[in-house]
Amino acid sequence: SYTLTNGKKTVFEYVKIHKDFTATSIDFHNHVLFEIDSEIKEFEYSNEELDKIKCIMDIGFHDDWGEYTDFSVTNGKVSGKKLENGSWEIKVDINNGRFDSDFFYEVKFEKEFSL
């Protein structure tokens, strides 16, 4: 699912639930949240620039321990373009930057967001 909220800032939120992620039936979700100035019609932010749009990636494992992990994202790219119908075409390819560990997570999607 996704949401788009308009005001002084335009806020984009994307959530994807993966049911039965493993044989132990742990549910897993990806959650991405970022904002841009409402006047912007097209944008592209990469790596450290993602801090300007307060890009956050939340990776959640819903199990007996209830582990959730939030990351301020500084690796990857987020871009978008406002379409004539008022919707947004959004492309996201981000990760937590932990390339050499067991805790590397990435989120990639291309979606049209609308109010």
C-alpha positions as CSV (number, residue, x, y, z in Angstrom):
1,S,0.0,0.0,0.0
2,Y,1.0,3.6,-0.3
3,T,-0.1,7.1,0.8
4,L,0.5,10.6,-0.5
5,T,-0.2,13.5,1.7
6,N,-0.2,17.1,0.5
7,G,0.3,20.3,2.5
8,K,3.4,22.5,2.9
9,K,5.3,19.3,2.2
10,T,4.3,16.4,0.1
11,V,4.8,13.2,2.0
12,F,5.2,9.8,0.3
13,E,4.7,6.6,2.3
14,Y,5.1,3.0,0.9
15,V,4.4,-0.2,2.9
16,K,4.8,-3.7,1.6
17,I,3.9,-6.7,3.8
18,H,5.5,-10.1,2.9
19,K,3.4,-12.8,4.5
20,D,5.1,-16.0,5.6
21,F,8.6,-14.7,4.9
22,T,10.2,-17.9,6.1
23,A,9.2,-21.4,7.0
24,T,8.7,-20.1,10.6
25,S,5.8,-17.9,9.3
26,I,7.4,-14.6,10.3
27,D,5.7,-11.7,8.6
28,F,8.1,-9.1,7.2
29,H,7.5,-5.5,6.0
30,N,9.2,-2.8,4.1
31,H,8.3,0.8,5.0
32,V,9.7,3.8,3.2
33,L,8.8,7.4,4.1
34,F,10.1,10.7,2.6
35,E,9.0,14.3,2.0
36,I,9.5,17.0,-0.6
37,D,8.5,20.7,-0.8
38,S,5.0,20.9,-2.3
39,E,6.2,23.3,-5.1
40,I,8.5,20.7,-6.6
41,K,7.3,19.0,-9.8
42,E,10.3,16.7,-10.4
43,F,13.2,15.5,-8.2
44,E,16.1,13.2,-7.8
45,Y,18.1,12.6,-4.6
46,S,21.0,10.3,-4.2
47,N,23.1,9.0,-1.2
48,E,23.7,11.8,1.3
49,E,21.2,14.1,-0.4
50,L,18.4,11.7,0.8
51,D,18.8,13.3,4.2
52,K,17.3,16.5,2.7
53,I,14.0,14.7,2.1
54,K,14.1,12.9,5.5
55,C,14.1,9.5,3.8
56,I,13.6,6.7,6.3
57,M,13.5,2.9,5.6
58,D,11.8,0.7,8.2
59,I,12.4,-3.1,8.0
60,G,10.1,-5.0,10.4
61,F,10.0,-8.6,11.4
62,H,6.8,-9.5,13.2
63,D,7.6,-12.5,15.4
64,D,7.5,-13.3,19.1
65,W,10.2,-10.7,19.8
66,G,8.6,-7.9,17.8
67,E,11.9,-6.7,16.3
68,Y,11.8,-3.5,14.2
69,T,14.7,-1.7,12.6
70,D,14.6,1.9,11.4
71,F,17.3,3.4,9.1
72,S,17.8,7.0,8.0
73,V,18.8,6.3,4.4
74,T,22.0,7.7,2.9
75,N,22.5,5.0,0.2
76,G,20.7,4.8,-3.1
77,K,18.4,7.0,-5.1
78,V,14.8,8.4,-4.9
79,S,13.3,10.2,-7.9
80,G,9.9,11.3,-8.9
81,K,7.9,13.3,-11.5
82,K,4.5,14.9,-11.1
83,L,2.2,13.7,-13.9
84,E,-0.5,15.8,-15.7
85,N,-3.3,14.0,-13.8
86,G,-1.8,15.1,-10.4
87,S,-0.3,11.7,-9.6
88,W,3.4,11.0,-9.0
89,E,5.6,8.5,-10.7
90,I,8.1,7.5,-8.0
91,K,11.2,5.3,-8.3
92,V,13.1,4.1,-5.2
93,D,16.3,2.1,-5.0
94,I,17.7,2.4,-1.5
95,N,19.5,0.4,1.1
96,N,20.9,0.6,4.6
97,G,24.5,0.7,3.5
98,R,25.5,-2.4,5.5
99,F,27.0,-4.2,2.5
100,D,29.4,-6.4,4.4
101,S,27.1,-7.7,7.1
102,D,24.1,-10.0,7.6
103,F,22.0,-6.9,8.1
104,F,22.0,-5.6,4.6
105,Y,18.5,-4.5,3.5
106,E,17.3,-2.9,0.3
107,V,14.0,-1.6,-1.0
108,K,13.3,-1.1,-4.7
109,F,10.0,-0.1,-6.4
110,E,8.5,2.0,-9.1
111,K,4.9,3.1,-8.4
112,E,2.4,5.7,-9.3
113,F,1.2,7.6,-6.2
114,S,-2.1,9.5,-6.1
115,L,-4.2,11.3,-3.6
